[in-house]
């Protein structure tokens, strides 16, 4: 999965739920499309994310084929893990800076830069693949560059939406964004599975490179988003980061949310990036891999919609722990599957509860953080997905190389199940955490 689609999808899962609590009287889900700037931005994202998921599918298959070409097919999970490690290091280093920069920059201009940069990286990868000069070293380097780009892209996009619509339509805007990202996880792999036969992996990457410009064109047509007026008077960047991290560390519920998020990022949630290796265990090809990714996307979309329907659910902490336990258990069952149909069922169910977990984690992070610290607290959340999750891809990929990727999924699922039980019994503050909606949603503020 590309860093942009992965992080934005995960960060927005809870924003939808949190906005429902703050705006119980909102209008219809499509109301935000009445706003020209949001409408342009949203349609650009739909096109771009379908392209990104086509590349996610194609790149995973390409990495497995490179391991086979190099004469070491047993190292396919390790190759996939290397790509994750390449994303992890920049994500950890730059993850906390992205939110601070997004609060200080002209956001539309910053997104134009990040999206154009991502398109160039995708184009370079497409050329290398089509000319058959690509190798694992180049993929690792380009993946690291993408991670740097999206460390700044993801929080900037998060901050864009509230300024595009009025406050009563914010729930609609967040819901549409969630649908755009999660819907792409279903559509992109299926389209990629159809196009990979006549055009190859390189063709999918060309489509992805072009798709980024749908967002760039949309951004050029909408109004600028200048930095808040007080940006120049803020403390230094390092002091700002330190203040946000200290708050998360001191707040008992947020501390447990972060700990569980890190655990799932390391031991369970990289299953998406490792599905190409699982496809080889199941003995299926590229088209069937697209079915697995599409099944995961369908589950994720269902989980996002279910999360949106839980706006009145009060025991958010208990639901967070339950979703962590269930997605660990379902990933364990997925690792034990020996047929494509069984694998599709359980990867879809796993993705469903992953999205519920992410929704509750995001909601607790947002509703239990003061407004002046919210961006920095969310940058901690972003860093987990930009840094620890790719690191988990390397960890599970390495275990999969030695024991088999199916056994690695079982081990990871059991670890998360155990941690969820531990949190349920030893963290009363998290277990009792309830919805605490913000006093207001600042649709016009940065």
N, C-alpha and C positions, 0 to 999 in steps of 0.2 A: 504494500500500500504506500502511495506517496505520502510524504510528511504532511502536506497541506490538507489532503482529504481526511487523513486519519485524525489529525489533531483537531481540525475544525468540527468534524462530526462528533468527536468525543466531548469537546468543550461545550457544544451547543445542546447536547442531549439534556442536560439539567437546566439550561437557561429557559427552555420551553416550559418545563414544569414550574420553575420559580416564577416566571412571568404570570402563569395562570393563577398562582396564589395572590399575586399583587394586583391583578386586573381581572377579577371575577366577572365583570360586566362587559367584557370585550365584544367587539363585533365579529363578523364571520372570519373564517380562516383566510379567505382570499382578500380581505379588506386592504391589506398593505399593498396589493398590486395596483390600487388606485393612485399611488404615488409614483410619478414618472421615474425619479431617480432610483427608487427601490426596484421598480419593475425592470429597468435596464440592468441593474446590478444582478438581480436574481436570475434573469434569463441567461446572462453571461456565465454565472456560476453553474447553472444546469449543464450548459454545453461543456464548460471546462472540466467539470467533475466526471462527466461520462468519459471524456478523453483520458483523464487521469486514471480512472479505474480500468480502462482498456490497457493502459501502459502497466498498471500494477499487475494485471493478469499476464501480460506478455513478458514483462521483465522477470517475474518469478519463473516462468517456463524457460526463458533464455538462460538463466543462471543454472538451472538443472541440466540443460543441454550442454552448457560449457563444461560442467563436471564430467559428463559423458564423453565429450570431445577430448578432454584432457586425459582420458583413460582412468578416471577415478570416480565412477558413478556413486560409490559409497560415500564420497565426500560432499554430495549434493546438499545435505542439511548444513554442513559446515560452511560451504560456499554462501548459502543463504544467510547463515549467521554472520559471516564477514560483512555482508551488505548491511545487516542490522548494526554491527559494531561501528561501521563507518558513519551511520546516521546518529549513533548514540553520543559519540564524543562531542561533535559540534552542538548537538541538542542540549547537553549538560552545560557546556561552556557558555553558549549564547542564549539559552532558554530564558534566563532571568532578565537579560538585557532587553529582550524583544518588547515586553510590556512597557518598560520605561520609555523606550524610543517611540512606541506607538502613542504614548500620552504626550509626547513633546513635538512630534512631527506633523506636517500637513499630511493627513492620512491618505487622501486620494493619490497624491503624488508618490508617497512611499509604496502604495500598492501597485501603481503602474511600474515602478522600478522592480519590485519583487516578481510580479507576474511576467514581465518581459525577460528578466533574468532566468526564470524557470523555463520559459519557452526556448531560450537559447540552449540551456542545458539539455532539454529534451531533444532539440534538433541535432545537437552534437551526438547524443546517444543513438539517434536514428541513423545518422550517416555512418557511424562506426558499425552498427548492426547490419545495415544494408550492404556495405562494402566488405563485410566479414572480417573486419579488423578488430572487433571487440574482444576483450578478454576480461577476466574477473577483476584484474587490477584497475582497469579503466572504469568498470562499473562501480567499484568501491570508491574511487576518487569522485566520480560524478554524484554518487549518492551522498557523500560527505558535503559536497557543494550545495546540493539541494537542501540538506538539513540546515545549513547556515541560512539560506534564503528564507526558508519557511519558519525559522525561529523568529523572524521579524514579520513575516506575512500573516501568520495565524492570529496573533493578538491584535494586529492592525485591523483585520477584517472584523474581528469580534467587536471592536470599538466603532466601526463604521455604521452599523445598522441602526442604533438608537437615534442617530441624527437624521435618518432618511424618512422617518415616519413620525406622526404625532403619537403621544403617549397611549391613547386608547387603542391604536393599531399595532402597538409593539408586540403583543402576543401573536398576532397574525404574522408579523414579519419573522419572528423567531420560529414559528411553526413552519412557515414556507421554507426557511433556510434549512431546517432539520429535514424536511421532505426532500429538498434538493440534494443534500449530501447522502442521505440514506437511500433515496431512490436510485442514485447513481451507482451505489454498490450492487444493486440488482441488475440494472440495465447495462452498465459498462462491460462486465465480464461476458454477458450473453452476446452483446454486439461483437466484442473481441473474439469470442469463440467462432462466430460466423466469418469474420474478416481474416482471421489468422490463416485460414486454408488458402485463399487466393493471394493474399498480400504479405504473409509472413509477419514475424515479430517486428521487423523494421517498419512495416507499413502501419502497425498500431502506434508506434512511437511518432511517426510523422503526423498522424491524426492528433495525437496528444499535443504535440508542439503547436499545431495550428489552433487547437481548441483554446489555448491560453489567451489568444488574442480576442476571443469573444469577451473576456473580462476586461481586457485593456481598452477595447473600443467602448464598452459600456462606461468605464471609468472616465474616459475622455469626454463623454457626453453629459456626465453628471456634474453637479456643483462641487467646487473644492471643499475640503473639510479642514479648515485651519486648526492649529493647535490651540488648546485653551489659553486664555489671556494670562493666566498666572504661571504658565509653564516656565518662563524665564526666572521666576523667583523660587523655584523649588530647590531643595537641597541637592547635593551631588548625587550622581547616579548610584554609586556604591552605597551611600548612606540610605538612599531610597530603597534599594534592594534589601539592605540589612534590616530596615524597619519592618518591611513586609514579612520577611522570613521569621523574624523574632516573634511577630504576632501569631503566625501559624504555629510556631513551636510552643508557645505558651497556652494557646487555647486548646483544652483537652479534646473536644470533639474533632476539631480540624486536624489535630495531631494524629488521631486515629484514622481519619479519612485519608490523610497523606500516606500513612504507613500501609494501610490496606491497598491503596492505589499503587504504591511502589511494588508491593508483593504481587499483585495481579499483573502488573506490567512486566515483571521479571519471569513469572512462572506459568502464566496461562494465556494472556491476551496476544502474544506474538503468534498464535496459531494461524492467523490469517496469512502472515508472510511466509509461513512454513508449509502451507497447503500444497505447493508444487512438489515438495518432498513426499508428502503423504500420498499424492497421486501416484507416485512411483511404487509405493508400498501396496496400494490397491491395484496396481497393474493397469492403470488407465492412461489415456493420452491427453493432449492439449484441450480438446473439445470438452472432455469430461471434467477437466480441471475448471473450465469456465462454469460448469454446472455446480461444482462445489462452491465456488466463489459467489455465484448467484444465490445459492441456498443460504449462504451466510448473509448476503445482502438482504434477502427477504426476511430473515430472522431479525436482523438489525433494524430494518424499517418497522417491523411489527413491535419490537421493543421500544423504539422511539415513540410510536403512537400510543403504546400502553403506558409509557411514562407520562405522556401528555394527559392521559385520562386519570392519572393519580394525583391531580391537583389538590384534592381535599384530603389526601392521606396524611395523617399527622406524624406517625412514628417513622420518620425518615431514616433515622439511624438503624432501627431494627430491619427495615426493608433493605438498606445498604448491606448489612451483614448477611441477610438471607439471600440476596442476589449474588453475593460473592460465593457463598457456599454452593448455591445451585449451579452457577456457571462452572465452578470447579468440578462438581460431580458430573455434569454433562460433558465436559471436555474429557474426563476420564472415560466415560462411555464412548465418546467419539474415537478415542485412541484404541478402543477394543474392537472397533468395527472392521469387518473384512470384506464388505460389499459397498459398492458405490451408493446404492439407495440408502442403506443404513447410515453411511457417513454423511450424506446430504441431510438426513433428518436430524442427526445429532449436532452437526455443525450449525444448522439453522437454530436449534434450540439453545445452543451455547451462545450464539450471537444475540439472541433475544434477551437473555439474562445479563449478558455483558452490557447491553445498552441500558437496562434498568439500573445496574450497578453504577454506570457512568452518570446517569441522570440524577441519582440520589447523591453521589459524590459531588457533582457540580452544584446542585442545589444547596447542599449544606455549606459548601465553600462560599457561595455567594450570599446566602441569607445570614450567615453568622459572622460576616466580616463588615466592619464599618465602611461607609462609602469611600472615604479618603484612602483606604488601604486595599480596596477591592481589586484594582488592577494588578497590584503587586502580589496579592495573595493568589490571584488567578495565574500569574506568571509562574508560581511554584507548581500549580496544577499543569500548566503547559510544559514545564521542564520534565515532568514525569513522563509525559507522552512523547516528547521530542528526544529524551535521553534514555530513561530507564527502559522503556518498552523496546527500542531497538537493541539495547544491551541484553534484554531478555531473549530477543531473537538469536543473538549470538550464543547465549547460555543454553537455550533449548536445542539450538542447531548442533552445538557441540555434543550435548548428551545424546541427541538423535544419531549423530555419526557413530557413536560407540555402541549404543543400545538399540537403535532404531527409533525413528521419529514417532511412531505410534506409542512406544513405551515412554518416550520423553513427555508426551502429552499426558499420559496416565500419571507419571510422577509429579508433573506440575500441578495437575488437578488435585491430587491428594494433598499436596503442600498447602494450596490455597484453602481447601476444605478445612484442614487443621487450624490454619490461622483464623479463619472465620469463626470457628467454634471457640477458639481462645479469646477473640475479641468479644464474642457474645457473653462469655462468662466472666471476663476480667475487665471489661470497659463499661461500667454502668452509665457513664456520661454519654457514650456513643449509643448505647442501647436505648436510652431514654430520650435521645435528641428528637425534637419535634420541628415541624415547619415554623419558621420565624420570619415571615415575609417582611421585606424592607418597607419602610414607611412610604416610599415612593420610588418609581422608576424614572431616572432622569433622562428623558428622551432627548434633551438638548445639550446635555453636558458631555464632557470628554471623560 
